[in-house]
Amino acid sequence: MNPTRFGNVMAAVAFLLWGAMPLYYQFMPNAAMDELLALRIAASVPFLLLMLQCRKGNAPTWKTLTADKRSFMFASLASVMMCVSWSAFTWAMTNDRVLDASLGFFINPLLVIGLGVVAFKESLSLGQKAAVVFGALGLSYQVWQYGEVPVAAVLMAVFFTLYGWCKRHVKYDAISSLLVEAIALMPFAAVYMAYKIGTGTSVAVSGDMSTLLLYLGAAPITLAPLFFFSEALKHAKLSMIGLMQYIEPSLQFVLAVVLFGEAFDSVKTVSFGLIWLGLAISIVEGLIRVKPKPDLPQT
């Protein structure tokens, strides 16, 4: 398999795993979000250390990682952003709001575009402007009709966008960056779980072994797609990865409506329809731009 095709496969696997993640959380209805977050952080450290050891080449030392103070600071900040986004995501997964999660991942690319304009002074193409406008209209319509903001979707999208902004300033490789993120929060997670266990209020530990394993399993389940994604970034074209990212919310949308039976009323039809229209315009424009030009005949 050539490197480009390998990268495309890695990207597809990553987004398929992320898209299918609601299936895992169906085993954890009304999970204790605080413990789920704390145990995910705690279990991530040994899992990532194992991944580093299995990787080809020498693994970076802690001294090497902390020597780059700027990367260490932004990786630590990124961990906080991910905590908020992931907590909103898992709340949606465990409270029959998978459609909210899907909505969050559909509007995330639009926020990334906006961040590029504000933070990095990037200019928007006509298709990107259309995507932002239709996305804003779709979200506004849902807020107007329901009289409430889809908090989980907005938190997911906003803080995952900020997570991406932080990662732009991190020079570590993907696995090392994830390890620093986990270690930065490890003391807080350990102290919190010690308190919960000591006071006898822990749901995960006081339950049966299968419950505890489900809580701990959230670490490899959520980190594995990031590994495949990091491999994809090395080989696949960013334009292809950008197109493939819609596999994730599309699959979550199908699972929510078809398998989990979540309500998809006329309001959501209009709201999602406007967002999809904007994304479709942007995607078509992107495909036209990356389409290779035909070779000119030799004279």
QUIJO-V784133 format. One record per residue. RES is the residue in one small letter. SS is DSSP state (~ for helix, > for strand, _ for the rest). PHI is phi in whole degrees, 0 to 359 (NA if undefined). PSI is psi as a letter, one per 20 degrees, with the letter a starting at -180 (none if undefined). Layout:
RES:SS:PHI:PSI
RES:SS:PHI:PSI
//
This chain:
m:_:NA:p
n:_:288:q
p:~:303:h
t:~:295:g
r:~:296:h
f:~:300:g
g:~:297:g
n:~:297:g
v:~:296:g
m:~:298:g
a:~:295:g
a:~:297:g
v:~:297:g
a:~:300:g
f:~:287:h
l:~:294:g
l:~:295:g
w:~:297:g
g:~:294:h
a:~:274:i
m:~:302:h
p:~:305:h
l:~:297:h
y:~:292:g
y:~:286:i
q:_:293:h
f:_:279:i
m:_:230:l
p:_:295:p
n:_:53:l
a:_:295:q
a:_:286:o
m:~:298:h
d:~:296:g
e:~:287:h
l:~:299:g
l:~:292:g
a:~:297:g
l:~:289:h
r:~:297:g
i:~:297:g
a:~:297:g
a:~:285:i
s:~:292:h
v:~:298:g
p:~:295:h
f:~:296:g
l:~:288:h
l:~:298:h
l:~:295:g
m:~:297:h
l:~:295:h
q:~:292:h
c:~:280:i
r:_:285:q
k:_:291:q
g:_:92:r
n:_:282:p
a:_:284:q
p:_:293:q
t:_:272:r
w:~:297:h
k:~:296:h
t:~:295:g
l:~:293:g
t:~:284:i
a:~:294:h
d:_:273:n
k:~:295:h
r:~:295:g
s:~:296:h
f:~:297:g
m:~:295:g
f:~:288:h
a:~:293:h
s:~:294:g
l:~:295:h
a:~:298:h
s:~:297:h
v:~:292:g
m:~:299:g
m:~:293:h
c:~:302:g
v:~:294:g
s:~:297:g
w:~:293:h
s:~:296:g
a:~:296:h
f:~:297:g
t:~:290:h
w:~:299:g
a:~:297:g
m:~:296:h
t:~:261:j
n:_:232:k
d:_:56:l
r:_:232:l
v:~:295:h
l:~:298:h
d:~:296:g
a:~:297:g
s:~:299:g
l:~:299:g
g:~:300:g
f:~:284:h
f:~:285:h
i:~:273:i
n:~:303:g
p:~:300:h
l:~:291:h
l:~:291:h
v:~:298:g
i:~:299:g
g:~:297:h
l:~:296:h
g:~:299:h
v:~:289:g
v:~:286:g
a:~:272:h
f:~:243:j
k:_:55:k
e:_:279:q
s:_:264:q
l:_:262:p
s:_:281:r
l:~:298:g
g:~:294:h
q:~:293:h
k:~:299:g
a:~:297:g
a:~:298:g
v:~:294:g
v:~:296:g
f:~:293:h
g:~:297:g
a:~:296:h
l:~:296:g
g:~:297:g
l:~:292:g
s:~:296:h
y:~:297:g
q:~:294:g
v:~:297:g
w:~:295:g
q:~:287:g
y:~:273:i
g:_:73:j
e:_:208:q
v:_:275:p
p:_:290:n
v:~:303:g
a:~:300:g
a:~:297:g
v:~:293:g
l:~:299:g
m:~:302:g
a:~:293:g
v:~:295:g
f:~:283:h
f:~:288:h
t:~:295:g
l:~:295:h
y:~:299:g
g:~:297:h
w:~:296:g
c:~:298:g
k:~:293:h
r:_:297:h
h:_:260:j
v:_:258:p
k:_:262:i
y:_:293:r
d:_:288:r
a:~:301:g
i:~:291:g
s:~:297:h
s:~:296:g
l:~:296:h
l:~:295:g
v:~:298:g
e:~:301:g
a:~:291:g
i:~:294:h
a:~:299:h
l:~:258:i
m:~:303:g
p:~:301:g
f:~:294:g
a:~:295:g
a:~:294:g
v:~:296:g
y:~:295:g
m:~:293:h
a:~:298:h
y:~:295:g
k:~:297:g
i:~:290:g
g:~:295:h
t:_:270:i
g:_:71:k
t:_:251:j
s:_:285:p
v:~:282:g
a:~:293:g
v:~:281:h
s:~:281:i
g:_:276:a
d:_:279:r
m:~:296:h
s:~:297:h
t:~:295:g
l:~:299:g
l:~:295:h
l:~:296:g
y:~:296:g
l:~:292:h
g:~:293:i
a:~:298:h
a:~:293:f
p:~:295:h
i:~:298:h
t:~:271:h
l:~:273:h
a:~:303:g
p:~:299:h
l:~:295:h
f:~:295:g
f:~:297:h
f:~:295:g
s:~:296:h
e:~:293:h
a:~:297:h
l:~:298:h
k:~:284:h
h:~:237:h
a:_:277:q
k:_:287:q
l:~:298:h
s:~:297:h
m:~:290:g
i:~:298:g
g:~:299:h
l:~:288:h
m:~:290:h
q:_:298:h
y:~:281:i
i:~:300:g
e:~:298:f
p:~:293:h
s:~:294:g
l:~:293:g
q:~:297:h
f:~:298:g
v:~:298:g
l:~:299:g
a:~:297:g
v:~:277:g
v:~:276:g
l:~:270:g
f:_:266:i
g:_:67:k
e:_:287:q
a:_:291:p
f:_:236:n
d:_:274:a
s:~:294:h
v:~:295:g
k:~:294:h
t:~:299:g
v:~:292:g
s:~:298:g
f:~:295:h
g:~:299:g
l:~:294:g
i:~:295:g
w:~:297:h
l:~:298:g
g:~:298:g
l:~:295:h
a:~:298:g
i:~:298:g
s:~:294:g
i:~:294:g
v:~:299:g
e:~:299:g
g:~:296:h
l:~:295:h
i:~:295:h
r:~:290:h
v:~:270:i
k:_:296:p
p:_:294:q
k:_:281:q
p:_:292:q
d:_:293:p
l:_:282:q
p:_:295:q
q:_:287:p
t:_:256:none
//
